[in-house]
Amino acid sequence: MILTLDIGNTTFHGGIFKDEDLIFQFRKTSQTRGSSDEIGVFLKTVLTTNGIDPDDIKEISICSVVPDAVYFVRNACIKYFNITPFELKAGVKTGLKILYRNPLEVGADRIANSIAATQRFPDQNLIIVDFGTATTFCVINKKREYMGGIIVPGINISMESLVQKTAKLQAVEIVERQKVIGRTTAASIQSGLYFGQIGIINEIVQRVTNEAFGGERPLIIGTGGFSILFSNANLFDDVIPDLALLGLREAFYMNQERSEKK
């Protein structure tokens, strides 16, 4: 089995693969940084609680957009699993040509998404929309060139900003809305959050389609924690919430092959 860990700004997303099948997923907050021991104990506990023997984990693949978290996660993997994890970072094989002026600026989670998407949908122009702390757009052409992207505030950040910067607006549950006009303050906020993201996505997708692909419609993929919320909004050709975990698995085996050839 292979353990994959996607460490984000707010969420720690993990998954267990048995061969090609993702058999288990878990999430925890990553806003409070834990020690190596806390992380190691958590990982072993969540596995055993769900009927998975930690000794069955033979490989670990990680990516992180939080640089200081890598040290603790890496040490936890070594101490509690006796495995030095593979880290998706600059210099490893990805199968992509990064066209960013500085490729080091591209988040590892965005690279993981792109690896999985290009493996699953080869020879396709792609736009990947990831609903994380930020809502990010990745643009990849048929030649597997990572052309660039767009970053906008995520749906949760938008709500937090309203709460922090206004005197009377309160936090609300983020839900799918059927009607755009809210008849309470809470419903109005929910509507703004939900349809605001839809409006942003539609506008950016249209502009990217014209600018990058000459008007030829690309395949549009939704992923990330809030992607399911938008699965009925007619935005995406496919919604794959665990895309980054799939990419981490692909990246591990891609680089294992290269190591074996050396």
C-alpha positions as CSV (number, residue, x, y, z in Angstrom):
1,M,0.0,0.0,0.0
2,I,1.1,3.6,-0.6
3,L,0.2,6.5,1.7
4,T,-0.3,9.8,0.0
5,L,-0.4,13.1,1.9
6,D,-1.4,16.5,0.4
7,I,-0.5,19.2,3.0
8,G,-2.4,22.4,2.3
9,N,-2.7,25.7,4.1
10,T,-5.9,24.7,6.0
11,T,-6.3,21.0,5.4
12,F,-4.2,17.9,5.6
13,H,-5.6,15.4,3.0
14,G,-4.5,11.8,3.0
15,G,-5.3,8.7,1.1
16,I,-4.3,5.0,1.0
17,F,-3.8,3.2,-2.4
18,K,-3.9,-0.5,-2.7
19,D,-2.5,-1.0,-6.2
20,E,-4.4,1.5,-8.3
21,D,-7.4,1.8,-6.0
22,L,-7.9,4.6,-3.6
23,I,-9.4,2.6,-0.7
24,F,-9.4,5.2,2.1
25,Q,-9.2,9.0,2.6
26,F,-9.0,11.2,5.6
27,R,-8.7,14.9,6.4
28,K,-7.6,17.0,9.3
29,T,-6.9,20.6,9.9
30,S,-3.4,21.8,9.2
31,Q,-3.8,25.3,10.6
32,T,-2.3,24.1,13.9
33,R,1.2,22.8,13.2
34,G,1.9,19.5,15.0
35,S,5.2,18.0,16.0
36,S,6.6,14.9,14.3
37,D,5.3,12.7,17.1
38,E,1.8,14.3,17.0
39,I,1.6,13.7,13.2
40,G,3.0,10.2,13.5
41,V,0.6,9.2,16.2
42,F,-2.3,10.7,14.3
43,L,-1.5,8.9,11.1
44,K,-1.1,5.5,12.9
45,T,-4.3,6.1,14.8
46,V,-6.4,7.0,11.8
47,L,-5.2,4.0,10.0
48,T,-5.8,1.4,12.7
49,T,-9.2,3.0,13.6
50,N,-10.3,2.3,10.1
51,G,-9.0,-1.2,9.9
52,I,-5.7,-0.6,8.0
53,D,-2.5,-2.1,9.4
54,P,0.2,0.6,9.4
55,D,2.8,-2.2,8.7
56,D,1.0,-2.6,5.3
57,I,2.2,0.9,4.2
58,K,5.3,0.3,2.1
59,E,5.7,3.7,0.4
60,I,4.7,7.3,1.2
61,S,4.3,10.2,-1.3
62,I,3.8,13.8,-0.1
63,C,3.4,17.3,-1.4
64,S,3.1,20.5,0.6
65,V,2.4,24.2,0.1
66,V,3.5,24.8,3.7
67,P,7.3,24.6,3.7
68,D,7.8,24.3,7.4
69,A,5.3,21.4,7.6
70,V,7.5,19.1,5.4
71,Y,10.2,18.7,8.0
72,F,7.7,17.4,10.7
73,V,5.8,15.2,8.3
74,R,9.0,13.7,6.8
75,N,10.4,12.9,10.3
76,A,7.0,11.4,11.3
77,C,7.1,9.1,8.3
78,I,10.7,8.0,9.1
79,K,10.1,7.5,12.9
80,Y,6.6,5.9,12.8
81,F,6.7,4.0,9.4
82,N,10.4,3.6,8.9
83,I,9.9,5.1,5.4
84,T,11.6,8.1,3.9
85,P,8.8,9.7,1.9
86,F,9.0,10.8,-1.7
87,E,8.3,14.5,-1.9
88,L,6.8,16.1,-5.1
89,K,9.0,19.2,-5.5
90,A,11.3,20.9,-7.9
91,G,13.7,18.6,-9.7
92,V,11.6,15.5,-9.7
93,K,10.0,13.9,-12.8
94,T,6.5,15.2,-13.6
95,G,5.9,14.5,-17.3
96,L,5.1,18.2,-17.6
97,K,6.9,21.2,-19.2
98,I,6.4,24.1,-16.8
99,L,6.1,27.4,-18.7
100,Y,6.1,29.6,-15.6
101,R,8.9,32.2,-15.7
102,N,10.0,30.7,-12.4
103,P,8.8,27.0,-12.2
104,L,9.7,26.9,-8.5
105,E,6.7,29.2,-7.9
106,V,4.1,26.6,-8.9
107,G,2.5,24.9,-5.9
108,A,3.2,21.2,-5.5
109,D,-0.5,20.5,-5.1
110,R,-1.1,22.2,-8.5
111,I,1.6,20.0,-10.1
112,A,0.0,16.9,-8.5
113,N,-3.4,17.8,-9.9
114,S,-1.8,18.4,-13.3
115,I,0.0,15.1,-13.3
116,A,-3.2,13.1,-12.5
117,A,-5.3,15.1,-15.1
118,T,-2.8,14.6,-17.9
119,Q,-2.5,10.9,-17.1
120,R,-6.3,10.4,-17.0
121,F,-7.1,12.7,-20.0
122,P,-4.1,12.4,-22.4
123,D,-4.0,14.6,-25.5
124,Q,-6.5,17.1,-24.1
125,N,-6.4,20.8,-23.4
126,L,-7.3,21.1,-19.8
127,I,-8.4,23.7,-17.2
128,I,-8.2,22.4,-13.6
129,V,-10.2,24.3,-11.0
130,D,-9.1,23.5,-7.4
131,F,-11.3,24.6,-4.5
132,G,-8.8,25.0,-1.7
133,T,-7.9,27.8,0.6
134,A,-7.6,29.7,-2.7
135,T,-9.5,28.7,-5.8
136,T,-6.8,28.0,-8.4
137,F,-6.9,27.5,-12.1
138,C,-4.3,25.4,-13.9
139,V,-4.0,25.6,-17.7
140,I,-2.4,22.7,-19.5
141,N,-2.3,22.1,-23.3
142,K,-2.3,18.9,-25.3
143,K,1.5,18.8,-25.3
144,R,1.5,18.6,-21.5
145,E,2.8,22.1,-21.2
146,Y,1.8,23.8,-18.0
147,M,0.9,27.2,-19.4
148,G,0.2,29.0,-16.2
149,G,-2.8,29.7,-14.0
150,I,-5.0,32.0,-12.0
151,I,-5.4,32.4,-8.3
152,V,-8.5,33.9,-6.6
153,P,-9.7,33.9,-3.0
154,G,-11.3,30.7,-2.0
155,I,-14.9,30.4,-0.9
156,N,-13.9,30.0,2.8
157,I,-11.5,33.0,2.8
158,S,-14.2,35.1,1.2
159,M,-16.6,34.3,4.1
160,E,-13.9,34.9,6.7
161,S,-13.2,38.3,5.2
162,L,-16.8,39.3,5.4
163,V,-17.0,38.2,9.0
164,Q,-13.7,39.9,10.0
165,K,-14.2,43.2,8.1
166,T,-17.9,43.9,8.9
167,A,-19.6,44.6,12.2
168,K,-22.8,42.6,11.8
169,L,-22.2,39.8,9.3
170,Q,-21.8,36.4,10.8
171,A,-20.3,33.2,9.5
172,V,-22.7,30.9,7.6
173,E,-22.7,27.3,6.5
174,I,-21.4,27.1,2.9
175,V,-24.1,25.3,0.9
176,E,-25.3,24.8,-2.7
177,R,-28.0,27.4,-3.5
178,Q,-30.9,27.0,-5.9
179,K,-32.0,30.6,-5.9
180,V,-29.8,33.6,-6.2
181,I,-31.9,36.1,-4.3
182,G,-31.6,35.6,-0.5
183,R,-34.4,36.6,1.8
184,T,-32.3,36.6,5.0
185,T,-28.8,38.0,5.7
186,A,-27.5,34.4,6.0
187,A,-29.1,33.3,2.8
188,S,-27.8,36.4,1.0
189,I,-24.2,35.6,2.2
190,Q,-24.6,32.0,1.1
191,S,-25.9,33.0,-2.3
192,G,-23.0,35.5,-2.8
193,L,-20.4,32.9,-1.9
194,Y,-21.9,30.2,-4.1
195,F,-22.9,32.2,-7.1
196,G,-19.8,34.4,-6.8
197,Q,-17.6,31.4,-7.3
198,I,-19.7,30.3,-10.3
199,G,-19.4,33.7,-11.9
200,I,-15.7,33.8,-11.4
201,I,-15.2,30.4,-12.8
202,N,-17.4,31.0,-15.9
203,E,-15.7,34.3,-16.7
204,I,-12.1,32.9,-16.2
205,V,-12.8,29.7,-18.2
206,Q,-14.2,31.8,-21.1
207,R,-11.2,34.1,-21.1
208,V,-8.7,31.2,-20.8
209,T,-10.4,29.3,-23.6
210,N,-10.0,32.2,-26.0
211,E,-6.5,33.2,-24.9
212,A,-4.9,29.8,-24.6
213,F,-6.8,27.6,-26.9
214,G,-8.1,29.9,-29.6
215,G,-11.7,29.4,-28.7
216,E,-11.5,25.6,-28.7
217,R,-13.2,24.4,-25.6
218,P,-10.9,22.5,-23.2
219,L,-11.8,19.8,-20.8
220,I,-12.7,21.4,-17.5
221,I,-12.1,19.5,-14.2
222,G,-13.1,20.4,-10.7
223,T,-11.3,19.2,-7.7
224,G,-10.6,20.1,-4.0
225,G,-12.6,20.1,-0.8
226,F,-15.5,22.2,-2.1
227,S,-15.7,20.8,-5.6
228,I,-18.6,18.5,-4.8
229,L,-20.6,21.5,-3.9
230,F,-20.5,22.7,-7.5
231,S,-21.0,19.3,-9.2
232,N,-24.5,20.3,-10.3
233,A,-23.6,23.8,-11.5
234,N,-22.8,22.7,-15.1
235,L,-19.3,24.0,-14.7
236,F,-17.2,20.9,-15.2
237,D,-16.8,17.9,-17.5
238,D,-15.6,15.9,-14.5
239,V,-15.4,16.4,-10.7
240,I,-12.5,14.5,-9.1
241,P,-12.1,15.6,-5.4
242,D,-9.1,13.4,-4.8
243,L,-7.1,14.5,-7.9
244,A,-4.0,15.6,-6.0
245,L,-3.8,12.2,-4.2
246,L,-4.0,10.4,-7.6
247,G,-1.2,12.7,-8.9
248,L,1.0,11.9,-5.9
249,R,0.7,8.2,-6.6
250,E,1.5,8.7,-10.3
251,A,4.5,11.0,-9.4
252,F,5.9,8.4,-7.0
253,Y,5.9,5.6,-9.5
254,M,7.1,7.9,-12.3
255,N,10.2,8.8,-10.2
256,Q,10.6,5.2,-8.9
257,E,11.1,4.1,-12.5
258,R,13.7,6.8,-13.0
259,S,15.6,5.7,-9.8
260,E,15.6,2.1,-10.9
261,K,17.1,3.0,-14.2
262,K,20.1,4.8,-12.6
